[in-house]
Amino acid sequence: MLLVIIFIIRLFYLQIVDSDYKSWADSNAFYKKTLHPSRGMIYDREGRLLVYNQPAYDVMVIMREVKSLDTLDFCNTVGITKEQFIKRMDEIRNRRLNPGYSSYIPQRFMNHLSAQDYGLLQEKLYKFPGFYIQNRTIREYEYPNAAHLLGNIGEVNKNDIEADPYYVQSDYSGRSGVERSYEEILRGEKGLEILLRDAHGRIKGKYEDGAHDVEPVSGKSLTLSIDIELQAYGELLMQNKLGAIVMIEPKTGEVLCLVSAPSFDPKLLVGRQRGKNHSELEKNPYTPLLDRSIMGTYPPGSTFKPTQGLIFLQEGAITPQTLYTCYRGYPYAGGRPACHGHYSPLALQYAIATSCNAYFCWGLRDMLDVKRKTKTVQETFDIWKDHMVSMGYGYQLGIDLPGEKRGYIPNSKVYDKIYNGRWNSSTIRSISIGQGEITSTPLQICNLAATIANRGYFITPHVVKKIEGMPLDSLYTERRYTSIDSRHYDTIYEGMRDAVLVGTCRGVALPGINICGKTGTAENPHGKDHSAFMGFAPYEDPEVAIAVYVQNAGFGATYAVPIAKLMLEKYLKGSVSEANKHTENFILNAVILPNYVQ
């Protein structure tokens, strides 16, 4: 009697409690084949196909079923050596390398089998018990551009599997770019096919004629806001340079191009050479895997001055008519920061046009030291910071791409710690011209241009224009107003127009298009200064905002301005005119790659 009870308990444990036994029992009778959905396709704003799917084949193995295998024949069939076969089988069994390993569950032995190898293996598969072919798709790219933005897919890891029950070992998911941020929309839903097997493991047909099968649901397609031809042209101009170009449609927040240089062909991270190519890109000293457009943090330099003027106006530290003197520099602290020649005294509009350093140092002095009334310098400075944050600096803007950096805007506690509570505008005067502790991303600089174009609001920049059958997140449709009254933008608007007419960025002027702009030459403690420009056009009704940032390229007018000119003409007129071919050749032939990388 006792033996019977023990036997019953053991059966109960094996059949009900022990999941491994259930897996083994099911696997004897059924082969549950996962049907992978087709991943959603990706188009640009003009409907051009950017990313689509190609059939691919993975070799799967159920370790418990591998018996009497002619290893040499198998290796010759799939094009590997016997040593590679042994190594891969050991890796699959290694629970440290392959967490969650089970000998009852299909494991990926080899991915991305070529069509030729697939045909050969399919014919001989009956000779290799335990091995199966799993159909899936891999990404294919129509253009060799926008690698950072589009992103790539790769095999899931332990953390992915633990975070989302959708995934199992050997699945793929978006690892970067749009592929990652819109993963759940692009991936679709898996299907399931239940097949019957005989005692020898051979497939005998569908279980109950497929009554329990589940069809996969394809992922939804995306239409990006990117113009791929504009993107490709920007990448061409930025060859042999470090930096970024960002263009935004101010009225919608749609990103028209998001160039990071250097870049790479997205095809490099597809297929069996993905790991090798990724490793080589990682070793490149110019860090092509870094998306400088949203991850690069730089001193904004003089592109930052419009924010200063707006804050000084809002806080009553100045009026549009306030005049400050400039005799080649700010007279406090030894005449620094220095300034180039222009008439003096001058008002805000002309200070923007001529990029006068002294004017904004004076403005910071009046706001923090002279006109703060009953507030402490710390309290007034934090008001300054709050205004800056409202204009999109110091925090992530929230673009629909992973990895966006926040840049840096200090608060009063930072300076209290550095100067033991004893500081004033002269101590931190460099921040008034976008230097010192201030850093920003090219995306934030472009967003400022869009905000000025809109006279006081922006829509969170985004790269996805439309999702098949779904609305966009409200974050990418709602206006975000700054803390600055809209009337104060008029002076800045006019100052940026004058900068193109008579000021520091005359080189961006285009016949028939009224452009507003602001140059920047950002000091770089590690080497040659950075060249920057931001602006928008047309003046009458802005259709596009732009920021160009070229590392170690010197004055803003030297490289950033002509690049912006070419990009604006390409977007607004459709092509670059013969009159600007000389400028185009100058940029295309320029090599600005430092021996060191900062």
C-alpha positions in Angstrom: 0.0 0.0 0.0 2.8 2.4 0.9 4.5 1.7 -2.4 1.3 2.5 -4.3 1.0 5.8 -2.4 4.6 6.7 -3.2 4.1 5.8 -6.8 0.9 8.0 -7.0 2.8 11.0 -5.4 5.7 10.5 -7.8 3.3 10.5 -10.8 1.6 13.6 -9.4 4.9 15.4 -9.0 6.2 14.5 -12.5 3.0 15.3 -14.4 1.7 18.3 -12.4 4.5 19.9 -10.4 7.6 19.3 -12.5 7.5 21.6 -15.5 10.5 19.9 -17.1 8.6 16.6 -17.3 5.7 18.3 -18.9 8.0 20.0 -21.4 9.5 16.6 -22.2 6.2 14.9 -22.5 4.7 17.6 -24.7 7.9 17.6 -26.9 7.5 13.9 -27.6 4.1 14.4 -29.1 4.1 18.0 -30.3 6.4 20.4 -31.9 5.2 23.9 -31.0 6.6 26.1 -33.7 6.7 29.9 -33.1 5.6 31.9 -36.1 7.5 35.2 -36.0 5.5 38.2 -37.3 6.7 40.5 -40.0 8.2 43.6 -38.4 6.7 47.0 -39.4 8.2 48.9 -42.3 9.6 52.4 -42.0 9.1 55.2 -44.5 10.3 58.8 -44.8 8.0 61.8 -44.8 7.7 61.6 -48.7 6.6 58.0 -48.6 10.0 56.6 -49.6 10.7 53.1 -48.2 13.6 53.2 -45.8 13.5 49.9 -43.9 11.9 46.6 -44.9 12.2 42.9 -44.3 14.0 40.1 -46.0 13.6 36.4 -45.3 16.2 34.8 -43.0 16.7 31.4 -41.6 17.9 30.3 -38.1 19.1 26.8 -37.4 17.5 25.6 -34.1 18.4 22.6 -32.0 16.6 20.7 -29.2 19.6 19.2 -27.4 17.7 16.2 -26.0 16.8 15.0 -29.5 20.3 15.1 -31.0 21.2 11.5 -31.6 23.4 9.6 -34.0 24.5 12.8 -35.7 27.0 12.7 -38.5 28.8 15.8 -37.3 31.1 16.1 -40.3 28.2 15.9 -42.8 26.3 18.5 -40.8 29.3 20.9 -40.6 29.9 20.6 -44.3 26.3 21.3 -45.0 26.1 24.5 -43.0 29.6 25.7 -43.8 31.4 25.5 -40.4 34.2 23.5 -38.9 33.9 20.6 -36.4 35.7 22.8 -33.9 33.1 25.6 -34.4 30.3 23.0 -34.0 31.7 21.7 -30.7 32.3 25.2 -29.3 28.7 26.3 -30.2 27.1 23.2 -28.6 29.2 23.9 -25.4 28.0 27.5 -25.4 24.4 26.4 -25.6 24.7 24.1 -22.6 26.6 26.7 -20.5 23.9 28.1 -18.2 26.2 31.1 -17.4 26.4 32.1 -21.1 22.8 30.9 -21.9 20.6 31.6 -18.8 17.4 29.6 -18.7 18.8 26.8 -20.9 16.6 23.7 -21.1 17.4 20.6 -23.2 13.7 20.3 -24.1 13.4 23.8 -25.5 14.6 24.9 -29.0 17.9 26.8 -28.8 19.4 28.9 -31.6 22.4 27.1 -33.0 23.1 29.4 -36.0 21.4 32.5 -37.3 21.1 34.2 -40.7 21.6 31.1 -42.8 22.2 32.0 -46.4 19.5 31.0 -49.0 21.9 28.6 -50.6 22.8 26.9 -47.3 19.1 26.9 -46.3 18.2 24.9 -49.5 21.0 22.4 -48.9 20.1 21.9 -45.2 16.4 21.6 -45.9 17.1 18.7 -48.3 19.2 16.8 -45.7 17.4 17.8 -42.5 16.0 14.3 -42.0 19.5 13.1 -41.4 20.1 15.5 -38.5 17.7 14.7 -35.7 17.2 17.5 -33.2 17.9 20.2 -35.7 15.2 22.4 -37.2 15.0 25.5 -39.4 13.1 28.5 -38.1 12.0 31.1 -40.6 12.3 34.8 -39.5 13.0 38.1 -41.2 16.0 40.5 -41.0 16.0 44.2 -41.7 17.1 45.5 -45.1 17.9 49.2 -45.7 17.2 51.0 -48.9 19.6 53.9 -48.2 23.1 53.9 -46.5 22.0 56.8 -44.3 20.3 57.7 -41.0 21.9 54.8 -39.1 21.7 56.4 -35.7 18.1 57.5 -36.2 16.8 54.2 -37.6 18.7 52.1 -35.1 19.1 48.3 -35.4 17.8 45.1 -34.0 19.8 42.4 -32.1 19.3 39.4 -29.9 17.6 39.9 -26.6 19.5 39.4 -23.4 18.5 38.1 -19.9 17.2 41.5 -18.8 15.0 41.8 -21.8 13.5 38.4 -21.1 12.9 39.2 -17.5 11.3 42.5 -18.2 8.9 41.4 -20.9 7.4 37.8 -21.2 7.0 38.4 -24.9 10.6 37.5 -25.4 12.4 34.1 -25.2 15.9 33.1 -25.8 17.1 33.9 -29.3 14.4 36.5 -30.0 15.4 39.8 -31.5 14.3 43.3 -30.5 15.2 46.9 -31.3 18.5 47.9 -29.7 18.8 51.6 -30.7 17.1 54.4 -32.6 13.5 54.2 -33.8 13.7 50.4 -33.7 14.1 50.5 -29.9 11.8 53.4 -29.0 8.9 52.0 -31.1 9.8 48.3 -30.5 6.3 47.3 -29.2 4.6 48.9 -32.2 7.0 47.5 -34.8 7.4 44.0 -33.5 3.8 42.7 -33.9 2.5 39.6 -32.2 3.8 36.1 -32.5 1.8 33.2 -33.8 2.0 29.5 -33.0 1.8 26.3 -35.1 1.3 23.0 -33.3 2.7 20.0 -35.2 2.3 16.3 -34.4 5.4 14.1 -34.2 5.8 10.3 -34.2 8.0 8.3 -31.8 11.0 9.0 -33.9 10.4 12.8 -33.7 9.4 13.1 -37.4 6.7 15.7 -38.2 3.5 14.0 -39.2 1.2 17.1 -39.8 -0.8 19.7 -37.9 -2.4 18.9 -34.6 -6.2 18.7 -35.1 -5.8 20.3 -38.6 -4.4 23.5 -37.1 -7.5 24.2 -35.0 -5.3 25.5 -32.2 -2.8 27.4 -34.3 -2.5 31.2 -33.9 -1.7 33.4 -36.8 1.1 36.0 -36.3 0.1 39.7 -36.4 2.4 41.9 -38.4 3.9 45.0 -36.7 2.6 48.4 -37.6 4.5 50.6 -40.1 6.0 54.0 -39.2 6.2 57.1 -41.3 9.1 59.3 -40.2 9.3 63.1 -40.3 12.7 62.7 -41.8 13.4 63.7 -45.5 15.9 61.0 -46.4 17.3 63.0 -49.3 17.9 66.0 -47.0 19.4 63.6 -44.4 21.7 62.0 -47.1 22.9 65.5 -48.2 23.6 66.5 -44.6 25.7 63.4 -44.1 27.6 64.0 -47.3 28.5 67.6 -46.2 29.6 66.3 -42.8 32.0 63.7 -44.2 35.4 63.9 -42.6 34.1 66.1 -39.9 32.8 65.7 -36.3 29.5 67.2 -35.3 25.8 67.4 -36.1 23.1 69.0 -38.2 19.5 69.2 -36.9 16.5 70.6 -38.8 13.0 71.0 -37.3 9.7 72.2 -38.7 8.8 74.8 -36.1 5.0 74.6 -36.4 4.9 70.8 -35.8 8.2 69.9 -34.0 8.8 67.3 -36.8 12.5 66.6 -37.2 13.5 67.0 -40.9 17.0 65.7 -40.6 19.1 64.5 -37.7 22.7 64.2 -38.9 25.5 62.9 -36.7 29.1 62.8 -38.0 30.8 60.5 -38.5 28.0 58.0 -39.3 28.0 54.5 -40.9 25.9 52.4 -43.2 23.1 50.7 -41.2 23.6 47.5 -43.2 26.8 46.9 -41.2 24.8 45.9 -38.2 22.7 43.3 -40.0 23.5 39.6 -40.4 26.3 37.3 -39.2 28.9 40.0 -39.5 27.0 42.3 -37.1 29.2 41.5 -34.0 32.4 42.0 -35.9 31.3 45.3 -37.5 30.0 46.6 -34.2 33.3 45.9 -32.5 35.2 47.7 -35.3 32.9 50.7 -35.0 33.4 50.7 -31.2 37.2 50.8 -31.7 37.1 53.8 -34.1 38.6 56.8 -32.3 36.0 59.2 -33.8 33.2 57.2 -32.1 30.8 56.8 -35.0 28.3 54.9 -32.8 27.8 58.1 -30.8 24.8 60.1 -32.0 26.2 63.6 -31.6 22.9 65.2 -32.5 21.2 64.2 -29.3 24.1 62.8 -27.2 26.8 65.3 -27.9 27.0 67.9 -25.2 28.9 71.1 -26.1 29.2 74.7 -25.0 26.6 76.5 -27.1 28.7 79.6 -27.4 27.0 82.7 -28.9 24.0 80.7 -30.1 23.1 81.0 -26.4 22.9 84.8 -26.5 19.2 85.0 -27.6 18.2 83.2 -24.4 20.0 85.8 -22.3 18.4 88.7 -24.1 14.9 87.1 -23.5 15.5 86.6 -19.8 16.9 90.1 -19.3 13.8 91.5 -21.0 11.4 89.3 -19.0 13.0 90.2 -15.7 13.1 94.0 -16.4 16.9 94.1 -16.3 16.9 95.8 -19.7 14.5 97.1 -22.3 15.0 96.9 -26.1 16.4 100.4 -25.9 18.9 99.8 -23.1 22.4 100.8 -24.3 25.6 99.2 -23.1 29.2 100.2 -24.0 31.6 97.9 -25.6 35.2 98.9 -26.2 36.4 95.5 -27.4 35.4 93.8 -24.2 33.6 93.8 -20.8 35.5 96.3 -18.5 35.2 94.1 -15.4 37.6 91.3 -14.7 40.4 92.6 -16.8 38.4 93.4 -19.9 37.3 89.9 -20.6 35.4 88.4 -22.3 36.9 90.2 -25.3 34.9 91.3 -28.3 35.4 92.1 -31.9 34.9 95.6 -33.3 31.5 97.3 -33.8 30.1 100.7 -32.8 29.3 101.4 -29.2 27.1 101.9 -27.2 24.6 99.5 -28.6 21.1 98.1 -27.9 19.9 94.5 -27.8 18.9 94.1 -31.4 22.3 95.2 -32.7 24.0 93.2 -29.9 22.4 90.1 -31.3 23.3 91.0 -34.9 27.0 91.7 -34.0 27.2 89.0 -31.3 28.6 91.5 -28.8 30.0 89.6 -25.8 30.1 92.7 -23.5 26.4 93.4 -23.9 25.4 90.2 -22.4 27.9 90.4 -19.6 26.4 93.8 -18.7 22.9 92.4 -18.9 23.8 89.5 -16.5 25.4 92.1 -14.1 22.3 94.2 -14.1 20.0 91.2 -13.5 22.1 89.5 -10.8 23.8 92.4 -9.0 22.2 95.7 -9.7 18.4 95.2 -10.2 17.6 92.2 -8.1 15.9 94.4 -5.4 15.3 92.3 -2.2 16.4 89.0 -3.6 19.8 87.4 -3.0 22.0 86.6 -6.0 21.2 82.9 -5.4 17.5 83.5 -5.7 17.8 85.7 -8.8 20.1 83.2 -10.4 17.7 80.4 -9.9 15.0 82.5 -11.6 17.5 82.8 -14.5 17.8 79.0 -14.5 14.1 78.4 -14.4 13.6 80.5 -17.5 16.4 78.6 -19.2 14.7 75.3 -18.4 11.5 76.5 -19.9 13.3 77.2 -23.2 14.4 73.6 -23.4 17.9 73.6 -21.7 19.2 71.6 -18.8 16.9 68.6 -19.2 16.0 66.1 -21.9 13.5 67.6 -24.4 11.9 64.2 -24.8 12.6 63.3 -28.4 11.2 59.9 -29.4 14.7 58.3 -29.5 16.7 56.6 -26.8 19.8 58.0 -25.3 19.1 61.8 -25.4 21.4 63.8 -23.1 20.2 66.7 -21.0 23.1 69.1 -21.3 23.9 71.1 -18.2 22.6 74.3 -16.7 23.9 74.9 -13.1 21.9 76.2 -10.2 23.0 78.5 -7.4 24.0 75.6 -5.2 26.7 74.7 -7.7 28.3 78.1 -7.4 27.8 78.3 -3.7 29.8 75.1 -3.4 32.6 76.3 -5.8 32.9 79.9 -4.3 31.8 79.2 -0.7 28.7 81.4 -1.2 30.6 84.5 -2.3 30.0 85.1 -6.0 28.3 87.5 -8.3 27.8 88.1 -12.1 31.5 88.8 -12.7 32.5 85.5 -11.1 30.3 83.5 -13.6 30.3 86.0 -16.5 31.2 83.3 -19.0 27.7 81.7 -18.8 26.2 84.9 -20.3 27.8 84.0 -23.7 27.2 80.2 -23.5 30.6 79.2 -22.1 31.7 78.1 -18.6 29.7 75.3 -17.1 26.9 75.5 -19.8 26.5 72.6 -22.2 23.8 71.8 -24.6 23.0 69.3 -27.4 22.6 70.3 -31.1 19.0 69.3 -30.7 18.5 71.8 -27.9 20.1 74.5 -30.0 17.9 73.8 -33.0 14.8 73.7 -30.7 15.7 77.2 -29.4 15.7 78.4 -33.1 12.3 76.8 -33.5 11.0 78.5 -30.3 12.1 81.9 -31.5 10.5 81.2 -34.9 7.3 80.5 -33.0 7.7 83.5 -30.8 7.6 81.6 -27.5 6.6 78.0 -27.8 7.8 74.7 -29.2 6.4 71.3 -29.8 8.6 68.5 -28.5 10.9 67.4 -31.4 10.0 64.0 -32.8 11.1 61.8 -35.7 7.9 59.7 -36.1 5.3 61.6 -38.1 2.6 58.9 -38.3 2.0 55.4 -36.8 -0.2 53.0 -38.9 -3.6 53.0 -37.4 -2.6 54.8 -34.2 -2.4 58.5 -33.0 0.8 60.1 -31.9 1.5 60.6 -28.2 0.1 64.0 -27.1 3.6 65.0 -26.1 4.4 65.4 -29.8 1.3 67.5 -30.7 0.9 69.9 -27.8 2.5 73.3 -27.6 5.0 73.9 -24.8 5.2 77.6 -23.9 8.3 79.2 -22.4 8.2 81.5 -19.3 9.0 84.5 -21.6 6.2 86.8 -22.8 5.8 86.5 -26.6 6.3 90.2 -27.1 9.9 90.0 -26.1 10.7 87.6 -29.0 10.2 90.4 -31.5 13.5 92.1 -30.6 15.4 88.8 -30.8 13.7 87.9 -34.1 14.8 91.2 -35.6 18.3 90.9 -34.2 18.7 87.5 -35.9 17.5 88.9 -39.2 20.0 91.8 -38.9 22.7 89.2 -38.2 22.2 87.9 -41.7 21.8 91.3 -43.3 24.6 93.2 -41.7 26.0 91.0 -38.9 28.1 87.9 -38.2 26.3 85.5 -40.5 26.0 87.3 -43.7 27.4 84.2 -45.4 24.1 82.3 -44.9 22.1 84.7 -47.1 20.2 83.2 -50.0 18.5 85.1 -52.9 14.7 85.2 -52.4 14.8 83.7 -48.9 14.9 85.9 -45.8 16.9 84.0 -43.2 17.3 84.8 -39.5 20.5 83.4 -37.9 23.0 83.5 -35.1 26.6 82.3 -35.2 28.6 80.7 -32.4 32.3 80.2 -31.9 32.4 78.0 -28.8 35.7 78.0 -26.9 37.1 74.5 -26.5 39.7 74.0 -23.7 40.9 70.8 -25.4 41.8 72.3 -28.8 40.5 74.4 -31.6 37.2 76.1 -31.1 33.9 74.7 -32.3 31.9 76.2 -35.2 28.2 76.7 -34.6 25.1 78.3 -36.2 21.4 78.3 -35.5 18.6 80.0 -37.4 15.3 79.7 -39.2 13.6 80.7 -42.5 11.8 82.3 -44.1 11.5 85.4 -41.9 7.9 86.0 -42.8 6.5 82.5 -42.0 9.2 80.1 -40.7 9.1 76.6 -42.3 12.4 75.3 -40.9 14.8 75.8 -38.0 18.3 74.6 -38.2 21.4 74.1 -36.0 24.8 73.1 -37.3 27.7 72.2 -35.0 31.2 71.3 -36.3 33.8 70.3 -33.7 37.2 71.9 -33.9 36.3 74.0 -36.9 37.0 77.5 -35.6 34.7 80.5 -36.2 31.0 79.9 -36.7 31.1 81.7 -40.0 33.8 79.5 -41.5 32.1 76.1 -41.6 28.7 76.1 -39.7 27.3 79.0 -41.7 28.0 77.7 -45.2 26.8 74.2 -44.3 23.6 75.8 -43.0 23.3 77.8 -46.2 23.5 74.7 -48.3 21.1 72.7 -46.2 18.5 75.5 -46.2 18.7 75.9 -49.9 18.4 72.1 -50.4 15.3 72.0 -48.3 13.5 75.2 -49.3 14.4 75.2 -53.0 14.9 71.4 -53.6 18.5 71.7 -54.9 21.7 73.6 -54.6 22.1 76.4 -57.2 25.1 76.7 -59.5 25.9 79.9 -57.7 26.6 77.9 -54.5 28.5 75.0 -56.1 31.8 76.7 -55.1 30.6 76.7 -51.4 29.5 73.1 -51.8 32.9 72.0 -53.1 34.6 73.9 -50.3 32.6 72.0 -47.7 32.9 68.6 -49.4 36.6 68.9 -49.6 37.2 70.1 -46.1 38.7 67.6 -43.7 38.4 68.6 -40.0 39.4 65.5 -38.0 41.7 66.3 -35.0 44.5 64.0 -34.0 42.8 63.8 -30.6 39.1 63.4 -30.0 37.1 65.6 -27.6 
